[in-house]
Amino acid sequence: MRFTKMQGAGNDYVYVDCFREKPPADPTKLSIAISDRHFGVGSDGLILICPSEKADARMRMFNADGSESEMCGNGLRCVAKYVYDHGIANKEKLTIETGRGILSVELEIANGKARRVRVNMGEPILVSQKIPTTLPGDPPVEVPLQIGDSTLAVTCVSMGNPHCVTFVDAITDHHVHGIGPMIEKHPAFPRRTNVEFVKVNRRDDLTMRVWERGSGETLACGTGACGVCVAGVLSGKSDRKVTIHLLGGDLELDWSETDNHVYMTGPAVEVFSGEWPG
């Protein structure tokens, strides 16, 4: 099976072109094996690029633990780059079918290749039941969440997948690796959640680290950055247009007042291709 390793702001996945390859019989099992950074290719998960009856391509995304997720913003940018660069759809404006629905992307082309991608991530989901979370509020904004001996103020949103955002004075490893897994599996989140820890540098400039549901800490999370942008506005801590610094690079976010959609712009990079046995 041919595969391509790609990354968006360091959020890396193994991609399989199901236009040209037979889809894996068990993508859950394959994702666990191929994502292993010691015995596999090494990645945050597996993404299948599939034909779609509704869009230019369909994306299916599996975390490193094999669980299937609804969306991945960094992965979506890489799917769009692959679709353009590999001639599946040679258009600078594409539509990609996801678990969130059909999303529109615009490509920035340099030397015949997609270099940066702007994604219309759609409207944030702000109804607690649909995020989903049992915390109070639609959405919960700066709501106290008891974690062990600590209480954190959290804001919860969904970008097609759930996010729990907390603003801190300084982001530490204890936050990400100690508290992050506890929040991910907290009973207040019936489908688990992604967790973002955020430091406000200026109203238009934020730093974040993320504990991703099913994958642990990753270098970036596109839907997480979108969730942080929305949470920053809802909590009054940041503007609607922000640059967010992640461990793997920067993303530009804009929660538009015109259509209420969140727009994310960032890089997409093809790393290498290879063959996986079996």
VOGU-3710 file (C-alpha; in Angstrom, 3 decimals, decimal comma):
1> mrftkmqgag> 0,000/0,000/0,000  1,403/3,357/-1,040  1,216/6,154/1,529  2,309/9,768/1,856  3,455/11,438/5,067  2,299/15,062/5,352  2,267/17,691/8,074  0,498/20,957/8,786  2,254/23,051/11,437  3,858/19,838/12,699
11> ndyvyvdcfr> 0,548/17,966/13,048  1,583/14,904/11,009  -0,533/12,159/9,494  -0,093/9,246/7,124  -2,296/9,717/4,057  -3,615/6,986/1,772  -4,878/7,928/-1,692  -8,023/5,806/-1,979  -8,583/7,125/-5,509  -5,636/4,962/-6,558
21> ekppadptkl> -5,275/2,478/-3,676  -7,750/-0,046/-2,342  -9,098/1,319/0,978  -7,695/-0,558/3,997  -9,964/-3,313/5,279  -9,439/-2,258/8,890  -8,426/1,421/9,115  -8,594/1,353/12,920  -5,991/-1,407/13,126  -3,877/0,218/10,395
31> siaisdrhfg> -3,921/3,607/12,140  -2,612/2,120/15,391  0,182/0,247/13,608  1,252/2,881/11,093  1,156/5,752/13,628  3,605/4,053/16,006  6,730/6,224/16,124  9,011/3,274/16,927  7,615/0,375/14,901  5,535/2,191/12,265
41> vgsdglilic> 5,863/5,248/10,052  5,175/7,547/12,984  2,306/10,033/12,982  -0,600/11,553/14,883  -2,922/9,267/12,954  -4,163/8,052/9,571  -6,158/9,985/6,973  -7,872/8,387/3,993  -8,385/10,537/0,884  -11,471/9,029/-0,728
51> psekadarmr> -13,769/9,721/-3,688  -16,913/11,682/-2,878  -20,263/11,968/-4,609  -20,714/15,446/-3,116  -17,282/17,115/-3,217  -13,848/16,961/-4,841  -12,724/14,425/-2,220  -13,751/12,895/1,102  -11,549/12,804/4,188  -11,709/10,090/6,864
61> mfnadgsese> -9,461/10,690/9,867  -8,311/8,163/12,490  -6,383/9,051/15,643  -3,227/7,242/16,710  -5,314/5,083/19,072  -7,495/3,956/16,164  -10,576/5,987/17,050  -12,233/7,810/14,156  -12,656/11,570/14,551  -15,070/13,910/12,845
71> mcgnglrcva> -12,560/16,532/11,735  -8,932/17,626/11,633  -8,138/21,136/10,440  -4,444/20,579/9,770  -5,268/17,278/8,102  -7,862/18,967/5,914  -5,292/21,458/4,623  -2,969/18,580/3,732  -5,791/16,698/1,997  -6,483/19,785/-0,111
81> kyvydhgian> -2,793/20,091/-1,007  -2,618/16,412/-1,976  -5,771/16,635/-4,093  -4,322/19,605/-6,005  -0,669/18,546/-6,229  -1,476/14,985/-7,328  -3,980/15,969/-9,989  -7,160/14,643/-8,400  -8,742/18,068/-8,821  -6,566/20,771/-10,350
91> kekltietgr> -8,491/23,738/-8,943  -7,431/26,477/-6,554  -10,816/26,311/-4,816  -11,849/22,873/-3,600  -14,580/21,229/-1,564  -13,744/18,417/0,855  -16,349/16,154/2,462  -15,697/15,578/6,181  -17,522/14,316/9,240  -18,389/17,975/9,804
101> gilsveleia> -19,953/18,266/6,362  -18,583/19,726/3,138  -15,954/22,404/3,717  -14,508/24,878/1,212  -10,790/25,535/0,864  -8,714/28,048/-1,074  -5,151/27,195/-2,113  -2,161/29,516/-2,346  -0,078/28,139/-5,221  3,690/28,566/-5,639
111> ngkarrvrvn> 5,689/26,861/-8,407  2,762/24,646/-9,299  2,256/23,325/-5,755  -0,134/24,277/-2,959  1,880/26,022/-0,254  -0,695/27,475/2,130  -4,381/26,689/2,484  -7,291/28,763/3,775  -10,158/26,671/5,099  -13,715/27,757/5,764
121> mgepilvsqk> -14,251/25,698/8,925  -17,929/26,636/9,171  -19,840/27,985/12,149  -18,776/26,956/15,633  -21,217/24,701/17,470  -22,161/26,409/20,717  -25,015/24,274/22,076  -23,749/22,176/24,988  -25,699/19,074/23,997  -24,169/19,167/20,524
131> ipttlpgdpp> -20,565/19,870/21,628  -21,214/17,565/23,600  -20,729/18,447/27,260  -22,855/18,339/30,382  -21,341/21,586/31,698  -23,864/24,443/32,025  -24,308/27,129/29,397  -24,817/27,303/25,633  -21,905/27,258/25,354  -20,162/26,957/28,734
141> vevplqigds> -18,000/30,079/29,069  -15,394/30,312/31,859  -17,283/27,590/33,756  -15,478/26,024/36,754  -14,320/22,442/36,162  -12,979/20,415/39,064  -9,890/18,396/38,121  -8,300/16,594/41,062  -7,414/19,243/43,617  -7,631/22,064/41,058
151> tlavtcvsmg> -10,479/24,079/39,608  -10,073/25,489/36,088  -12,251/27,983/34,248  -13,084/26,358/30,907  -14,892/27,380/27,737  -16,290/24,624/25,529  -17,034/24,746/21,801  -17,197/22,325/18,901  -15,790/22,681/15,398  -17,333/19,363/14,433
161> nphcvtfvda> -15,291/17,804/17,253  -15,311/18,839/20,932  -12,863/21,291/22,498  -12,311/22,420/26,079  -10,266/25,636/26,299  -8,664/27,077/29,401  -6,631/30,287/29,612  -3,556/30,239/31,864  -0,788/32,667/32,809  1,910/30,223/31,677
171> itdhhvhgig> 1,526/26,874/29,896  3,391/24,051/31,617  4,028/20,365/30,944  1,900/19,651/34,010  -1,022/21,381/32,338  -0,697/19,443/29,095  0,464/15,998/30,247  -0,993/15,981/33,756  -4,305/17,811/33,481  -4,929/17,313/29,746
181> pmiekhpafp> -5,611/13,542/29,907  -7,859/14,027/32,936  -10,000/16,590/31,131  -10,094/14,468/27,953  -11,791/11,641/29,850  -13,756/13,751/32,352  -17,401/12,631/32,790  -18,537/16,095/31,656  -17,505/15,091/28,110  -19,470/12,009/26,998
191> rrtnvefvkv> -17,446/11,628/23,787  -14,186/12,751/25,414  -12,698/16,074/24,339  -9,659/17,836/22,961  -8,026/20,151/25,498  -6,322/23,477/24,771  -4,177/25,470/27,191  -3,800/29,087/26,083  -1,675/32,092/27,022  -2,805/35,528/25,833
201> nrrddltmrv> 0,166/37,567/24,590  -1,984/40,321/23,081  -5,599/40,435/22,039  -4,528/39,425/18,524  -1,700/37,073/19,511  -2,071/33,818/21,458  0,079/30,807/22,328  -1,449/27,362/22,785  -0,585/23,750/23,460  -3,032/20,942/22,894
211> wergsgetla> -3,811/17,526/24,298  -5,679/15,797/21,478  -8,387/13,251/22,094  -6,980/9,873/21,101  -3,476/11,075/20,226  -2,009/12,916/23,250  -0,006/16,100/22,809  0,497/17,075/19,178  2,508/19,917/17,681  -0,648/21,564/16,361
221> cgtgacgvcv> -4,416/21,165/16,139  -6,332/23,122/13,511  -9,806/22,637/14,939  -8,295/23,358/18,361  -6,922/26,678/17,115  -10,384/27,493/15,741  -11,914/26,595/19,094  -9,405/28,820/20,878  -10,253/31,743/18,583  -13,960/31,336/19,380
231> agvlsgksdr> -13,342/30,810/23,106  -11,165/33,923/23,230  -13,963/36,056/21,801  -16,675/34,496/23,990  -14,618/35,036/27,141  -13,607/38,576/26,124  -9,907/37,734/26,116  -9,055/38,141/22,423  -10,128/39,610/19,087  -11,911/37,824/16,251
241> kvtihllggd> -8,723/37,843/14,147  -5,734/36,243/15,862  -2,400/34,623/15,183  -1,957/31,485/17,268  1,501/30,108/17,973  1,678/26,329/18,312  4,681/24,096/18,891  4,770/23,242/15,172  4,182/26,714/13,730  1,656/29,522/13,423
251> leldwsetdn> -1,951/29,545/12,263  -4,071/32,564/11,325  -7,696/32,543/12,519  -10,634/34,767/11,712  -14,099/34,304/13,248  -15,986/36,373/10,703  -18,731/38,699/11,863  -20,186/38,601/8,340  -21,141/34,920/8,122  -20,216/33,621/11,609
261> hvymtgpave> -17,789/31,140/10,001  -14,272/30,496/11,289  -11,503/30,761/8,692  -8,135/29,116/9,265  -5,005/29,716/7,192  -1,786/27,766/7,508  0,867/25,658/5,787  0,609/22,169/4,313  3,767/20,175/3,583  4,392/16,818/1,922
271> vfsgewpg> 7,242/15,055/3,773  7,797/11,756/1,948  6,065/8,762/0,349  6,620/5,056/0,803  5,066/1,602/0,848  3,465/-0,146/3,809  3,514/-3,963/3,715  0,300/-5,935/3,663
//
